[in-house]
């Protein structure tokens, strides 16, 4: 899957917190993510549904903090009890895909991210990644890049 490189401003994402293995988009952990999204979407969100992946532990290639929630413009958007994550401004690899099942589309994109990383097409900074859902069947994933050495 191809991607393009974009500069993004700081992105604030608030919502429910899951401490997850990096591969939680697949396998048994996916059900927990889907259940958390159902609970989250049952609420009235003050911003567009968005996920953030922060607090990576790249040294063990494993855990990260997954925020399931909504994009914020400032602290006034923050709902009581939610956690706010800040993804710093920077250069990102932007992956976009559409499909009938959003969960399957997310898995497809993240597999493409991992494949691109393994092939040396991009180098991740692990400062924070985020995904957004501009349409019912479309997923956009922004992966923070370490430098300008990418081959989209």
C-alpha positions in Angstrom: 0.0 0.0 0.0 1.3 3.4 -0.9 1.4 6.4 1.5 2.2 10.0 1.2 4.2 12.2 3.5 2.5 15.2 5.1 3.2 17.8 7.8 0.6 17.8 10.5 0.1 20.3 13.4 -0.1 19.1 17.0 -3.1 16.8 17.4 -5.1 16.5 20.6 -7.0 13.3 21.2 -9.1 12.6 24.3 -11.1 9.6 25.4 -10.9 6.1 26.9 -7.5 4.6 27.6 -6.4 1.1 26.7 -2.9 -0.1 27.4 -2.4 -2.5 24.5 0.1 -4.7 22.9 1.2 -3.1 19.6 -0.7 -5.8 17.7 -4.1 -5.2 19.4 -5.7 -4.4 16.0 -5.6 -8.2 15.4 -6.4 -11.3 17.3 -8.2 -11.6 20.7 -7.4 -8.0 21.7 -9.3 -6.7 18.7 -12.6 -7.7 20.5 -11.7 -5.5 23.5 -10.9 -2.6 21.2 -14.2 -3.1 19.4 -16.1 -3.2 22.7 -14.4 0.0 23.9 -15.4 1.7 20.7 -19.0 0.7 21.1 -19.1 2.2 24.6 -17.3 5.3 23.4 -19.6 5.9 20.4 -22.6 5.5 22.6 -21.6 8.9 24.2 -22.0 12.3 22.6 -18.5 13.1 21.5 -17.4 16.8 21.3 -15.2 16.1 18.2 -14.7 13.7 15.4 -14.0 10.1 16.3 -10.2 9.6 16.5 -7.7 7.2 18.0 -4.2 8.0 19.2 -1.3 5.7 19.9 1.2 7.2 22.3 3.7 6.2 25.0 5.2 3.5 22.8 7.7 1.0 24.2 9.8 0.4 21.1 12.7 -1.1 23.1 10.5 -4.1 23.7 8.5 -3.8 20.5 5.4 -4.2 22.5 3.1 -2.0 24.5 1.6 1.4 23.9 -1.2 3.5 25.2 -4.2 3.5 22.9 -6.7 6.4 23.3 -10.1 5.7 21.8 -12.0 8.9 21.5 -12.3 12.2 19.7 -10.1 15.0 18.4 -10.0 18.1 20.6 -9.2 21.7 19.8 -8.5 22.6 23.4 -9.1 21.6 27.0 -12.7 22.9 26.9 -13.6 19.9 24.6 -12.4 17.4 27.2 -15.3 15.3 28.7 -15.1 14.5 32.5 -13.2 11.3 33.1 -11.4 11.2 29.7 -7.7 11.3 29.2 -6.0 13.8 26.9 -3.1 12.7 24.6 -1.0 15.1 22.7 0.6 14.0 19.4 3.3 16.5 18.6 3.4 18.3 15.3 5.7 16.8 12.7 6.1 14.8 9.5 3.8 11.8 9.1 3.3 9.0 6.7 -0.4 9.1 5.7 -2.1 5.8 4.8 -5.7 5.8 3.6 -8.0 2.9 2.8 -11.7 2.1 2.5 -13.6 -1.1 3.0 -16.9 -2.6 4.2 -15.6 -3.4 7.7 -13.8 -0.6 9.5 -12.0 -3.0 11.8 -10.6 -5.1 8.8 -9.6 -1.8 7.1 -7.7 -0.7 10.2 -5.9 -4.1 10.3 -5.1 -3.8 6.5 -3.6 -0.4 7.0 -1.5 -1.3 10.1 -0.1 -4.4 8.3 0.9 -2.0 5.5 2.6 0.3 8.0 4.6 -2.6 9.5 5.5 -3.9 6.0 6.7 -0.5 4.9 8.7 -0.1 8.1 10.3 -3.6 7.7 11.1 -2.8 4.1 12.9 0.4 5.1 10.4 2.6 3.3 9.9 4.7 6.4 11.4 5.1 9.8 9.0 5.7 12.7 9.7 8.2 15.5 7.3 6.7 18.0 6.3 10.1 19.2 2.6 9.4 18.6 0.5 8.1 15.8 -3.2 8.7 15.2 -6.1 7.5 13.1 -9.2 9.2 11.9 -12.3 8.1 10.1 -13.4 10.8 7.6 -16.3 8.7 6.3 -18.1 5.6 7.5 -15.9 3.2 5.5 -12.7 5.2 5.3 -9.7 5.1 7.7 -6.8 7.5 7.6 -3.7 6.6 9.7 -0.9 9.1 10.4 2.4 7.5 11.4 5.0 9.9 12.9 8.3 9.8 11.0 11.8 10.0 12.4 13.3 11.8 9.4 12.7 12.7 5.8 14.1 9.4 4.5 11.0 7.8 3.3 9.9 6.2 0.0 6.1 6.6 -0.2 
